[in-house]
Amino acid sequence: MKVLNSSQMRQVDEKAIQKIGIIGPILMENAGSEIAREMMKHIPGIIQKKVCVVCGKGNNGGDGFVVARHLFNKGCSPVIVLCAQKKDLKGDAELNCRIADNMKIPIYEVTDEKEWTQIRSKVWDSEVIVDALFGTGLSDPVRGRYVQIIEDINASGSTIVAVDIPSGLSSDTFQIIGPCIKADLTVTMAAPKIPHVFPPAEEYVGEWMVADISTPSFLFQDKSINMELVEKQDLFSFFQKRENDTHKGTYGHLFILAGSLGKTGAASMAGRAALEMGAGLVTVGTPKSCLPIVARSMMELMTEPLEETPEWTLSKKSIKKIQTLLEGKDAVLIGPGISTHESTSKLIKSLLPELKIPALLDADALNIVSTDPEILKSMPQTVVVTPHPGEFARMMDVSTQKVVENKLELASEFAQEYGVYVVLKGYRTITATPEGMIFINSTGNPGMATGGAGDVLSGMIASLIMQGQDLCKAVLASVFVHGLSGDLAVKKRGEKSLVAGDLIEFLPQAVLTMSQNIK
């Protein structure tokens, strides 16, 4: 499902009108009727409730007039508060205001704060308020009387339904740009927008759904629309029943370079997650003093002892053995728990340009690369990096706060500049591709903010990229199932008690859930 900003939505509407011939009044009619239908479905007894539709003078307000008309036709008795004068309306909004007026639906005009003070009792008396003030075109904070109107609507205690987007939010950012409506339900047109899916803006959206307003789906396939919410049905190819005539070699041999003193758990979790995700074989290369701990963690893991420093980290002297071990492998995962020891850093920087198989870099490998990101350009094969915001901030040489606030732009910029897949972890993990696409994950929960969760994810991704033809979808499927495992685990464990091991424990159930959805 594509996710749009304001200009992209405007372009889609223009193409629907000018190239396809779906005139504006039809789009507005479809929008209003769909919103009314969703309200009937989600608000029990709405016909008997007092409903107030608060309209602006633009097309969002026009949608509101249509909503009021359809509710009226269903037996409801809505009132309309127009934050303008009827004579100010133009085009499709004016047309639908006139229709509502001719149907004798009460319309109260508000042009200043004094008039709002006189009329707001009708808003406060309502059990349901439809917010049709501002739409997706808003880019600046609301000012003047609209600040008071928004504050009063939020304070009303009524159920609030937003048309397309809560008024005061901008479709171009997930940040809060100023006073905005806090909706219980938002019905958006044709496709979700950026604030519908990312916090903190999503906290003002409430439950949301997409209204089909008859915009042809092929209009969303334009290359300029580069953001997409990942849906379960897009990933089923990775969870098909296996063919009978296969063997462990069919599903790949993964090499994991991981672990150091005190961080053997990272190596173990990555290895176990890779096997649980379907890898045929997994070998973990780890400092020789750490090997007994890793080997005991799971019988099915193969292990290889590597030269180490006095501090039990990987030594640069181990590079020749690692290169030998990489022969015949299908992918390599580097980083969980390896430390940033000087000798380890020299090893990693020497090894990366020599890799001839797809590589996933995580954790300390990213911290090492952050001192010289250009090394990524020297890697001959596909590279996936899986940073959390702090690691990505070091890679970009910016603050963590800047990453959090500008993650969409920064992740895409980095992916395209260095030719890598960036999996920026967090709530709504995003995957940015070298081609400029941005994919948004829809699974997961705050309980997954726990040490080791990233090691589990890296093992899953590395495992799946060996098992499918489409590397991008392998990454997306892994991220989706990782979050799904967390969602299943939290039902049993709760958010506070969730640990990374729970993600592995519920991984088979998550994979089975995906398999059972295949038709």
C-alpha positions as CSV (number, residue, x, y, z in Angstrom):
1,M,0.0,0.0,0.0
2,K,1.6,3.3,-1.1
3,V,2.0,6.1,1.4
4,L,1.8,9.6,-0.1
5,N,2.7,13.2,0.8
6,S,0.6,16.2,-0.1
7,S,2.1,16.8,-3.6
8,Q,1.9,13.2,-4.6
9,M,-1.8,13.0,-3.5
10,R,-2.5,16.2,-5.5
11,Q,-0.8,14.8,-8.6
12,V,-2.9,11.6,-8.3
13,D,-6.1,13.6,-8.0
14,E,-5.1,15.8,-11.0
15,K,-4.4,12.7,-13.2
16,A,-7.7,11.1,-12.1
17,I,-9.5,14.3,-13.2
18,Q,-7.6,15.4,-16.2
19,K,-6.3,12.1,-17.8
20,I,-8.9,9.6,-16.6
21,G,-11.9,12.0,-16.7
22,I,-13.2,11.3,-13.1
23,I,-14.5,14.8,-12.4
24,G,-14.0,16.5,-9.1
25,P,-17.6,16.2,-7.9
26,I,-17.5,12.5,-8.3
27,L,-14.3,12.1,-6.3
28,M,-15.8,14.3,-3.6
29,E,-19.1,12.4,-3.6
30,N,-17.2,9.1,-3.3
31,A,-15.1,10.5,-0.4
32,G,-18.0,11.8,1.6
33,S,-20.2,8.7,1.1
34,E,-17.3,6.4,2.2
35,I,-16.6,8.4,5.3
36,A,-20.3,8.3,6.2
37,R,-20.3,4.5,5.6
38,E,-17.3,4.1,7.9
39,M,-19.0,6.2,10.6
40,M,-22.1,4.1,10.4
41,K,-19.9,1.0,10.8
42,H,-17.7,2.2,13.6
43,I,-20.0,4.4,15.8
44,P,-22.9,2.4,17.2
45,G,-26.2,4.1,17.2
46,I,-24.9,7.1,15.3
47,I,-28.4,7.8,13.7
48,Q,-29.7,8.7,17.2
49,K,-26.6,10.8,18.1
50,K,-26.1,14.5,17.8
51,V,-23.6,15.1,15.0
52,C,-21.8,18.3,14.1
53,V,-19.7,18.6,10.9
54,V,-17.1,21.4,11.1
55,C,-16.1,22.5,7.6
56,G,-13.4,24.7,6.2
57,K,-13.8,26.5,2.8
58,G,-11.7,24.1,0.8
59,N,-12.2,20.6,-0.6
60,N,-11.9,19.1,2.8
61,G,-14.9,21.1,3.8
62,G,-16.6,20.0,0.6
63,D,-16.1,16.4,1.7
64,G,-17.7,17.3,5.0
65,F,-20.9,18.6,3.3
66,V,-21.2,15.3,1.5
67,V,-20.8,13.4,4.8
68,A,-23.5,15.5,6.4
69,R,-25.9,14.8,3.4
70,H,-25.3,11.0,3.5
71,L,-25.9,10.9,7.3
72,F,-29.0,13.0,6.9
73,N,-30.3,10.6,4.3
74,K,-29.7,7.7,6.7
75,G,-32.0,9.4,9.3
76,C,-29.4,11.4,11.3
77,S,-29.9,15.1,12.0
78,P,-26.5,16.7,11.6
79,V,-25.7,20.3,11.8
80,I,-22.9,22.0,9.9
81,V,-20.6,24.7,11.2
82,L,-18.9,26.4,8.3
83,C,-15.7,28.3,9.3
84,A,-16.2,30.8,6.5
85,Q,-19.1,32.4,4.6
86,K,-21.0,30.5,2.0
87,K,-20.1,33.1,-0.6
88,D,-16.4,32.3,0.0
89,L,-16.8,28.8,-1.3
90,K,-15.8,27.8,-4.8
91,G,-16.0,24.8,-7.1
92,D,-17.0,21.4,-5.8
93,A,-17.1,22.7,-2.2
94,E,-19.6,25.4,-3.1
95,L,-21.7,22.8,-5.1
96,N,-22.0,20.5,-2.1
97,C,-22.7,23.3,0.3
98,R,-25.5,24.4,-1.9
99,I,-27.0,20.9,-2.1
100,A,-26.8,20.6,1.7
101,D,-28.4,24.0,2.1
102,N,-31.2,23.0,-0.3
103,M,-31.8,19.9,1.8
104,K,-32.4,22.2,4.8
105,I,-29.4,20.8,6.7
106,P,-28.6,23.6,9.2
107,I,-25.5,25.5,8.3
108,Y,-24.0,28.0,10.7
109,E,-21.3,30.5,9.4
110,V,-18.4,31.4,11.5
111,T,-15.9,34.1,10.4
112,D,-14.3,35.3,13.6
113,E,-13.6,34.3,17.2
114,K,-16.7,36.1,18.5
115,E,-19.0,34.2,16.1
116,W,-17.2,30.9,17.1
117,T,-17.9,31.7,20.8
118,Q,-21.5,32.1,20.1
119,I,-21.9,28.9,18.1
120,R,-19.5,26.5,19.8
121,S,-22.2,25.3,22.2
122,K,-23.6,23.4,19.2
123,V,-20.3,21.7,18.8
124,W,-19.9,20.9,22.5
125,D,-23.5,19.6,22.6
126,S,-22.6,17.1,19.9
127,E,-21.8,13.5,20.6
128,V,-19.9,13.1,17.3
129,I,-17.8,15.8,15.6
130,V,-16.6,15.5,12.0
131,D,-13.4,17.4,11.5
132,A,-13.4,18.7,7.9
133,L,-11.5,21.9,8.5
134,F,-8.2,21.4,6.7
135,G,-7.0,18.6,4.4
136,T,-3.7,17.2,3.1
137,G,-2.6,20.5,1.6
138,L,-1.8,22.2,5.0
139,S,1.9,23.0,5.4
140,D,2.1,25.7,8.0
141,P,0.7,25.8,11.6
142,V,-2.9,26.9,12.0
143,R,-3.3,30.4,13.4
144,G,-5.9,32.8,14.6
145,R,-9.4,31.6,15.4
146,Y,-8.5,28.1,14.2
147,V,-6.3,27.5,17.2
148,Q,-9.3,28.1,19.5
149,I,-11.6,26.0,17.3
150,I,-9.2,23.1,17.4
151,E,-8.7,23.4,21.2
152,D,-12.4,23.5,21.7
153,I,-13.1,20.5,19.5
154,N,-10.4,18.5,21.4
155,A,-11.9,19.5,24.7
156,S,-15.5,18.6,23.7
157,G,-15.4,15.0,24.9
158,S,-17.1,14.0,21.7
159,T,-16.1,11.2,19.3
160,I,-14.0,12.9,16.7
161,V,-13.9,11.7,13.1
162,A,-11.3,13.3,10.8
163,V,-11.8,13.7,7.1
164,D,-8.6,12.5,5.4
165,I,-6.2,13.9,8.0
166,P,-6.8,15.5,11.4
167,S,-6.7,19.3,10.9
168,G,-3.4,20.9,11.9
169,L,-1.3,18.0,10.8
170,S,0.8,18.2,7.7
171,S,0.9,15.3,5.1
172,D,4.6,16.0,4.5
173,T,5.9,15.1,8.0
174,F,5.2,12.9,11.0
175,Q,6.2,15.8,13.3
176,I,3.6,18.0,15.0
177,I,3.8,21.4,13.4
178,G,1.3,23.1,15.6
179,P,-2.2,22.8,17.2
180,C,-4.1,19.9,15.7
181,I,-7.2,17.8,16.1
182,K,-6.8,14.6,18.1
183,A,-9.2,12.2,16.3
184,D,-10.6,8.9,17.4
185,L,-11.2,7.8,13.8
186,T,-9.6,9.1,10.5
187,V,-10.9,8.1,7.1
188,T,-8.2,9.0,4.5
189,M,-8.7,9.2,0.7
190,A,-7.2,6.7,-1.7
191,A,-4.0,6.0,0.3
192,P,-2.5,6.7,3.7
193,K,-0.3,9.7,4.2
194,I,3.0,10.1,6.2
195,P,1.4,11.2,9.5
196,H,-1.0,8.2,9.5
197,V,1.8,5.7,10.0
198,F,4.5,7.4,12.0
199,P,4.6,8.8,15.6
200,P,4.2,11.3,17.0
201,A,1.6,12.4,14.4
202,E,-0.1,8.9,14.3
203,E,-1.1,9.4,17.9
204,Y,-3.5,12.2,16.7
205,V,-5.0,10.0,14.0
206,G,-6.6,7.4,16.1
207,E,-7.9,4.3,14.2
208,W,-7.5,4.9,10.5
209,M,-8.8,3.3,7.3
210,V,-8.5,4.1,3.6
211,A,-11.6,5.1,1.6
212,D,-11.8,3.8,-2.0
213,I,-12.9,6.8,-4.0
214,S,-12.5,5.1,-7.3
215,T,-9.0,6.4,-8.0
216,P,-7.4,3.9,-10.5
217,S,-4.7,1.8,-8.7
218,F,-2.2,2.2,-11.6
219,L,-2.0,5.9,-10.8
220,F,-0.1,5.0,-7.6
221,Q,2.6,3.1,-9.6
222,D,4.4,6.3,-10.7
223,K,8.1,6.1,-9.8
224,S,7.9,9.4,-7.9
225,I,5.7,7.6,-5.3
226,N,8.5,5.9,-3.5
227,M,7.0,5.0,-0.1
228,E,5.1,1.9,0.7
229,L,3.5,0.3,3.7
230,V,4.4,-3.4,3.7
231,E,1.4,-5.7,3.7
232,K,1.3,-9.4,4.6
233,Q,0.1,-10.6,1.2
234,D,3.1,-9.2,-0.5
235,L,5.4,-11.6,1.4
236,F,3.7,-15.0,1.1
237,S,6.2,-16.2,-1.6
238,F,8.8,-16.7,1.2
239,F,6.5,-19.0,3.2
240,Q,5.3,-21.5,0.6
241,K,5.4,-25.2,1.4
242,R,8.9,-26.6,0.6
243,E,9.3,-28.9,-2.4
244,N,9.8,-32.5,-1.5
245,D,13.0,-33.0,-3.5
246,T,15.2,-30.6,-1.5
247,H,18.0,-30.8,1.1
248,K,19.8,-28.6,3.6
249,G,22.0,-27.2,0.8
250,T,18.9,-26.0,-1.0
251,Y,18.3,-23.4,1.8
252,G,21.8,-22.0,2.0
253,H,24.8,-22.0,4.3
254,L,25.2,-18.8,6.4
255,F,28.5,-17.7,8.0
256,I,28.2,-15.5,11.0
257,L,31.1,-13.6,12.4
258,A,30.1,-12.6,15.9
259,G,30.9,-12.6,19.6
260,S,33.5,-11.4,22.1
261,L,34.1,-11.6,25.8
262,G,30.7,-10.9,27.5
263,K,28.9,-10.8,24.2
264,T,28.5,-14.4,23.2
265,G,24.8,-14.1,23.6
266,A,24.6,-11.9,20.5
267,A,26.3,-14.6,18.4
268,S,24.1,-17.3,19.8
269,M,20.8,-15.4,19.2
270,A,21.7,-14.5,15.6
271,G,22.6,-18.1,14.8
272,R,19.5,-19.6,16.4
273,A,17.3,-17.0,14.7
274,A,18.9,-17.8,11.3
275,L,18.1,-21.5,11.8
276,E,14.6,-20.9,13.0
277,M,14.0,-18.8,9.9
278,G,14.9,-21.7,7.6
279,A,18.6,-21.6,6.9
280,G,19.9,-25.0,5.9
281,L,23.2,-24.6,7.7
282,V,24.7,-21.9,10.0
283,T,28.3,-21.7,11.0
284,V,29.4,-19.1,13.7
285,G,33.0,-17.9,13.7
286,T,33.9,-16.5,17.1
287,P,37.0,-15.9,19.2
288,K,38.3,-19.3,20.3
289,S,37.8,-18.6,24.0
290,C,34.2,-17.8,23.3
291,L,33.5,-20.8,21.2
292,P,32.4,-23.2,24.1
293,I,29.7,-20.8,25.2
294,V,28.3,-20.3,21.7
295,A,28.5,-24.0,20.9
296,R,26.6,-25.0,24.0
297,S,23.8,-22.5,23.2
298,M,22.3,-24.6,20.4
299,M,23.2,-28.1,19.3
300,E,22.3,-27.4,15.6
301,L,24.8,-24.5,15.3
302,M,28.2,-25.2,13.8
303,T,31.1,-23.2,15.3
304,E,34.6,-22.3,14.2
305,P,37.3,-21.0,16.6
306,L,39.2,-17.9,15.4
307,E,42.3,-16.1,16.5
308,E,41.7,-13.7,19.2
309,T,43.2,-10.7,21.0
310,P,44.2,-10.9,24.7
311,E,40.8,-9.3,25.4
312,W,39.0,-12.2,23.7
313,T,37.9,-10.2,20.6
314,L,38.5,-11.2,17.0
315,S,42.1,-10.6,15.9
316,K,43.2,-9.3,12.6
317,K,45.3,-12.4,12.3
318,S,42.2,-14.5,11.8
319,I,41.5,-13.0,8.3
320,K,43.0,-15.9,6.3
321,K,40.9,-18.5,8.1
322,I,37.8,-16.4,7.7
323,Q,38.4,-16.1,4.0
324,T,38.7,-19.9,3.8
325,L,35.6,-20.4,5.8
326,L,33.7,-18.0,3.5
327,E,34.3,-20.4,0.6
328,G,31.1,-22.2,-0.3
329,K,28.9,-20.0,1.9
330,D,25.8,-18.2,0.5
331,A,25.7,-15.2,2.7
332,V,27.6,-13.6,5.7
333,L,26.4,-11.8,8.8
334,I,29.1,-9.6,10.5
335,G,28.8,-7.7,13.7
336,P,26.8,-9.0,16.6
337,G,28.9,-8.6,19.7
338,I,32.3,-8.4,18.0
339,S,33.4,-5.1,19.8
340,T,35.3,-2.2,18.3
341,H,38.7,-3.4,19.5
342,E,41.5,-1.9,17.3
343,S,42.5,-5.3,16.0
344,T,38.9,-6.3,15.3
345,S,38.3,-3.1,13.5
346,K,41.4,-3.6,11.2
347,L,40.1,-7.2,10.5
348,I,36.7,-6.0,9.5
349,K,38.0,-3.1,7.3
350,S,40.3,-5.6,5.5
351,L,37.6,-8.2,5.1
352,L,34.7,-6.2,3.7
353,P,36.2,-5.3,0.3
354,E,37.0,-8.9,-0.3
355,L,33.5,-10.3,0.2
356,K,32.0,-12.1,-2.8
357,I,28.6,-13.0,-1.3
358,P,25.7,-11.0,0.0
359,A,26.6,-9.4,3.4
360,L,24.6,-8.1,6.3
361,L,26.4,-5.7,8.7
362,D,25.0,-5.1,12.1
363,A,25.9,-3.8,15.6
364,D,29.7,-3.3,16.1
365,A,30.4,-3.8,12.4
366,L,28.3,-0.7,11.8
367,N,30.2,1.2,14.5
368,I,33.5,0.2,12.8
369,V,32.2,1.2,9.3
370,S,31.0,4.6,10.7
371,T,34.7,5.7,10.9
372,D,35.0,5.2,7.1
373,P,31.6,4.7,5.4
374,E,33.2,4.9,2.0
375,I,34.3,1.3,2.5
376,L,30.7,0.3,1.7
377,K,31.3,1.5,-1.9
378,S,34.2,-0.9,-2.3
379,M,32.1,-4.0,-1.4
380,P,31.4,-6.0,-4.6
381,Q,28.2,-7.7,-3.5
382,T,24.8,-6.7,-2.1
383,V,25.1,-5.2,1.4
384,V,22.3,-4.8,4.0
385,V,23.0,-2.6,7.0
386,T,20.7,-2.8,10.1
387,P,21.4,0.2,12.4
388,H,19.3,1.5,15.2
389,P,19.1,5.3,15.3
390,G,22.2,5.7,17.4
391,E,24.3,3.6,15.1
392,F,22.9,5.3,12.1
393,A,23.7,8.7,13.6
394,R,27.3,7.7,13.9
395,M,27.3,6.4,10.3
396,M,25.8,9.7,9.1
397,D,27.9,11.9,11.5
398,V,24.8,13.6,12.8
399,S,22.9,13.6,16.1
400,T,20.5,10.8,17.0
401,Q,17.8,13.4,17.3
402,K,18.3,14.4,13.7
403,V,18.0,10.8,12.7
404,V,14.8,10.4,14.6
405,E,13.3,13.5,13.1
406,N,14.5,13.0,9.5
407,K,14.7,9.3,9.2
408,L,12.9,9.0,5.9
409,E,15.1,11.4,4.1
410,L,18.4,10.3,5.7
411,A,17.9,6.6,5.3
412,S,17.0,7.0,1.6
413,E,19.9,9.4,1.0
414,F,22.4,7.0,2.6
415,A,21.0,3.9,0.7
416,Q,21.3,5.6,-2.6
417,E,24.7,7.2,-2.0
418,Y,26.4,4.0,-0.8
419,G,24.3,1.5,-2.8
420,V,23.1,-0.5,0.2
421,Y,19.9,-1.6,1.8
422,V,19.3,0.3,5.0
423,V,17.1,-1.3,7.6
424,L,16.6,1.5,10.2
425,K,15.2,-0.2,13.2
426,G,12.6,1.1,15.6
427,Y,8.9,1.5,15.9
428,R,7.8,1.4,12.2
429,T,11.2,0.0,11.0
430,I,11.9,1.4,7.6
431,T,13.9,-0.2,4.8
432,A,15.5,2.1,2.2
433,T,16.7,0.7,-1.1
434,P,19.5,1.8,-3.4
435,E,16.8,2.5,-6.0
436,G,15.2,5.1,-3.7
437,M,12.2,3.1,-2.4
438,I,11.2,3.3,1.2
439,F,9.3,0.5,2.8
440,I,7.5,0.9,6.2
441,N,6.9,-2.1,8.4
442,S,3.6,-2.4,10.2
443,T,4.3,-5.0,12.8
444,G,6.0,-4.8,16.2
445,N,5.5,-3.2,19.6
446,P,7.3,-1.2,22.3
447,G,8.2,-4.4,24.2
448,M,10.7,-5.2,21.5
449,A,12.9,-2.3,22.7
450,T,15.2,-4.7,24.5
451,G,18.8,-5.8,24.1
452,G,19.3,-8.6,21.6
453,A,16.2,-7.9,19.5
454,G,18.5,-6.5,16.7
455,D,20.7,-9.6,16.8
456,V,17.6,-11.8,16.3
457,L,16.6,-9.6,13.3
458,S,20.0,-9.7,11.7
459,G,20.1,-13.5,11.9
460,M,16.6,-13.7,10.3
461,I,17.4,-11.4,7.4
462,A,20.7,-13.0,6.6
463,S,18.9,-16.4,6.6
464,L,16.1,-15.4,4.3
465,I,18.2,-13.6,1.7
466,M,19.8,-17.0,0.9
467,Q,16.4,-18.6,0.4
468,G,14.7,-16.3,-2.2
469,Q,15.3,-14.7,-5.5
470,D,14.1,-11.2,-4.5
471,L,16.6,-9.8,-1.9
472,C,14.5,-6.7,-1.1
473,K,11.4,-8.8,-0.3
474,A,13.5,-11.2,1.7
475,V,14.5,-8.2,3.9
476,L,10.9,-6.9,4.1
477,A,9.6,-10.4,5.0
478,S,12.2,-10.8,7.8
479,V,11.4,-7.4,9.3
480,F,7.7,-8.2,9.1
481,V,7.9,-11.6,10.8
482,H,10.3,-10.2,13.4
483,G,7.6,-7.7,14.4
484,L,4.9,-10.4,14.2
485,S,6.9,-12.6,16.6
486,G,7.0,-9.7,19.0
487,D,3.3,-9.1,18.6
488,L,2.6,-12.8,19.4
489,A,5.0,-12.8,22.3
490,V,3.6,-9.7,23.9
491,K,0.2,-11.4,24.2
492,K,1.8,-14.0,26.5
493,R,4.6,-12.0,28.1
494,G,3.5,-8.4,28.2
495,E,5.6,-5.5,27.0
496,K,7.7,-5.0,30.1
497,S,8.8,-8.6,30.5
498,L,9.5,-9.2,26.8
499,V,13.1,-10.2,26.0
500,A,14.9,-11.0,22.8
501,G,14.8,-14.8,23.5
502,D,11.0,-14.5,23.4
503,L,11.2,-13.3,19.8
504,I,13.0,-16.5,18.8
505,E,10.6,-18.6,20.9
506,F,7.6,-17.2,19.0
507,L,9.3,-17.1,15.6
508,P,8.0,-20.6,14.5
509,Q,4.5,-19.5,15.3
510,A,4.9,-16.3,13.3
511,V,6.3,-18.2,10.3
512,L,3.4,-20.7,10.6
513,T,0.9,-17.8,10.7
514,M,2.4,-16.5,7.5
515,S,2.2,-19.9,5.9
516,Q,-1.4,-20.5,7.0
517,N,-2.5,-17.2,5.2
518,I,-1.4,-18.5,1.8
519,K,-4.3,-19.4,-0.4
